[in-house]
Amino acid sequence: MRLCVAGASGAFGTKHMDAIESIEGATITSVVDTKADVIQELARDRGVSHHTTDLAEALGRDDVDGVILATPTPIHAAQAIQCLEAGKHVMVEIPMADNIEDSRKLVEVQKKAGLVAMAGHTRRFNPSHQWIHNKIQAGELNIQQMDVQTYFFRRTNTNAKGEPRSWTDHLLWHHACHTVDLFQYQAGEQATKVQALEGPHHPDLGIAMDMSIGMKTGRGALCTLSLSFNNDGPFGTFFRYICDNGTYIARYDDLLDGHGNKIDLSDVADSDNGIELQDREFINAIKEGREPNASVAQCLTAMETLDRLEQHLKADS
């Protein structure tokens, strides 16, 4: 499987390159980034034969079967569509778009192209969340409530590596997207009721720095999500699953029960790296000619829920 990584020098581009290098039979044949000197040096260091600042150049190559897009959020949908129309399979990092119209257009183009198009909903692949999902599928657990905290300390326009961004991040369309999709995936249905509140907008960035989201499914499962760019402390996302048969806490790669006892995840997946497992699913779906878990079609319901949350925020402002 010959892959191109676009946005290769960024925080998640690097994670994907590391993941692909650990997957047997997968090769990075092209890397794309906006800075010529940076991408040239990265290609040399990684032993990648082709590098460019133009995605279209990479898409025109015969030695590229699929593309992983780790590029800025505002161009995700347009670039994913560009890949599909060039006849390439694509995995686009989360979110697949920052509005519902572009999300629907991407799904429509994928259906016409008949190619694999996957969104980077890594939480579906983390072994901790997979363990919960397997128990739900086996009828051993049902979600009563998910309590989730997504916290950062990010008052400047920087990425996860602390480098300046050319675009502005967003609590709703990016960070909330992870939990909205995971909640609906674990609950097995789309939220029927949603509500959202946001704190003051940053004077320079123009985005809300704090947000509170509530969701409820038709069967009564609840999700409470707190997000902040103002949290001065440990950053990341922490999940509490309150179920009919136990409480579970997911923190990064660990899963604990409600009393703090660690749960063995060694038999859940071939790796404990969610990015690697996500990339493996992308590659295997291409090889097997099937729809992947976290296809753009499957993830459209999350984008629909985000749109409803956005409308709620606008009505409340």
N, C-alpha and C positions, 0 to 999 in steps of 0.2 A: 504494500500500500504506500503510494508516493504522495506525500502531503506538502502543502504550502502553509506556512504560518504567517499571517498578516498581523502587524502590530507586535512583531517578534521581540522587540527590545523592551517592551513594557512589562509590568509586574506579572500579568497573567500570560502574556506571550512566552515569557521565560518558563513559567510553570508548565505550560503545554509542551514546550520543547523538551524539558526534562522528562516529562511523562512519556512522550513519544519515543525517546531514546531508550526507554526501559521496556518497550513493547516489541516483541519479536516479529519480524516481517514488516515493520513500519519504518519508513525512511522519510526524512525531511529533505525535499529536493529543491525547495525555494523558500526564501524568506523575504518579507516585505516590511518596510517601515518608511517613515517620512523623511528621515535624515540619512543622506547618502553615506556619510562617513561612519555613522553609527552602525548601519546595517551591513556595510562592507566589513567592518571589524568583527561584528557578530558572526557573519557567515564564515569568515576565516577561522575564528576561534572554535566554531562548532563543526567545521568541515562540511559546510553546505555549499554545493557547487554553484547555485544561482542566487543572486540577490538583486533587488530592485526597489525603487521608490514608487513604482507604478503597478498597482494590482492587476490592471488589464494585461500587462506584459507577462506576469506569472500565469494568468488564466489562459493565455495563448500557447502555453507550453504543453507538449505531449507527455511530459514526465510528471504531470500533476494530476492526480486522480481526485483529490479532495482538498478543501481549504478549511483551515481553522481561523476564524476572525476574532482577534483579541484587540480590536481597534476601538476608537471612541464611540460611546453609546449613540450619539446623534446620527452616525452613518452606518449603524449595524444593518438596518433593514435594506437600505439601498445597496450596500456591498453584498449582502446575502443574495439579493435578487440578481445582482450582476454576476455572481458566481453561478447560480442556477441557469441563467440565460446563456452562459458560456459553456454549459454542459458539465459543470463540476459539482460534486457533492459538497455540502457545506455544513459546518457547525459554527454557529454564531454565539459568542459569549452573551451572557445574560446582561441586559434584557434584549430580546430579539428586535425590539423597537421601543421608542419612547412615546408612542401614542397608538391608539387602537386602529386607526386607519392604515398605518404602515404595517401593523401586525397582520391585519386581515389580507392586505395585498401580498405579503410574503407567503402566507399560507396558500393563497390562490395560485401564485406563480409556482410554488412547489408541487401542487397537485397537477398542474399542466406539464411540468418538466418530468415528473415521475422519478426524481432523484431523491437521495437522502438529504433532508434538511433538519438539523437538530439544534435545539437551544441549550445553552450551557447551564442547565439547572442542576448544579453539582450536588445539591442536598439530596436528590433522589438516589445518588450513588454512594454517598458516605456510608460506610458499614454500620454506623450507629443508627442512622435512619432506615437503612435497609433492614436491620434486625427488627425494628418496630413494624415496618411494612410487611415483612414476612409473617409476623405474628398476627397482624390484622387479616392478611389474606388467608391464613389458616383458621380464622375464626376464634383465635385465642385472646384477642384484644379488640376493644373499640375505643375510639377517641372520645372523651368527654370534654376535655379542654386542652388547648395548647397555649402555654404562656411563654412568650418569646421576647428576648431583649437583643437588639442590634445596636451596639455602641461603638463610637469612634471619638477621637479628639482631633477634629479636622476643621480648623477655622481659616485655613488658607486653601487655595485651589491646587492641591497636591494629590498624587496617587499613593498606592499602598507602599511604594518604595521611597516616598517622601520627595518625589520629583515633581516639578511643575506640570500641570495639565493644560492642554490646549482647549479643553471643554470643561463644563461644570457638572459635577456629580449630582445625584438626586436621591433623596431618601425614599420617595415613593416608587418611581419607575425603575430604580436599580435595586436598592437594598431591600425594600419591602417585597419586591418581586420574588425573591428567594423564598420567603416565608408564605406568601400568598399561594404560590404554586405548591409548596410542600404541604401546607394545611389541606388544600383541596385534594392533593394526591393521596395523603394518608386517610382523610375522611371519606374518600371515594365519591365525592360529589362537590359541586360548585356551591359557594356561599350564596345564600338567598337574601341575607340581610347584611349590610355593611355600614360602618360609620367611621369617620376620621376627623381628627383635630390636629392642627399644627400650631407651633409656636411662632414667634417673630421671625421674619426673614432677615438674613444676613445683609448688612447695608451695602456690601460690595459684591458678594456672590449672587444675591437676589434669590436665594433658596431658603426654605424652612430648615432650621437647624435642629428642631425637635418635632416629633410626630407621634401620635397615638392612633392605633387602628384597632377596630373591633369587627369580627366577622362571625356569622352563624349560618350553619347549613340547615337544610330542610329537616334533617333528623335530629337537630338540636346540638350538634358539636360546636363548641365555641373556640375562637382564637383571639387572644389579646396580644398585640404586638406593640412594643415600645421601641422607638428609634431615636438616636441622637448623634449629632456631630459635636456635642458639647461635653461628652463624658470624659472626665479627667481620671482615667484608671485603665484597667485591662480592657482591651478592645476585642471585638468579634461578636459572634452571635451565640446565644445560650438558650437552649430549648428545654422546657419542662412539659412532658407529656403526662397528663392526668387521665388515666384510663379506667375502664370498669374493672380491670384486673391488674392493678398495680400502677405505680407512678415511676416515671423514668426521666432522667436528666441527661441530655446530650451536650457535651462540651468538646468542641473540636473533634478529635478522633476517639474520644472516650464516651462510654455510656454507663451510667450509674443507675441503680434503683433509687427509690425515694428515701432510702436510709443511708445512701452513700456507698453502697457496695458495688464494686466494679463488675460489669457483665462481660463475659468472654465473647469477643467478636471474631475470633480467629477462623471460624468456619463459615463466616458470612460471605467473603469475597476473596479473590486472588491477591488483593492488595488492600492496604489501609489508606491509600491515597485516592481521594475522591476524584481529582482531576484525571489521574491515570485511568480509573475505572470508567469515567465519562468518555475519555478518548478511546478506550477499548470498545465501548458500546458503539461509538461512531464508526470505527473501523470494521467491526463485526457486522453491523447492519449493512454496510456497503458490500462486503464480501458475500453476505447471505441474501442480499436483495430484499430486505424487509424493512418495515418501519421501526425506527429505534425508539427505545424509551426516551421520553423528553423530545419527541419530534415537535416541530413548530406547530403542527396541527393539534397535538395533545396539549401544548402549553398555551394555546390561544385562550382558553378559559381563564387562565391567570391574568392575561392581558385585559380581558373583558372586566374582570373584577377590579383591576387597577384603575381602569377607566371609570368605573362606577364610584370608586373611592375618590378619584380626582374630581368628579362632578359634585360629590358630597362636600369636598373641601371648598370648591368654588361657591357653592350655595351658602356655606357657613361664613365666608369671608365678608 
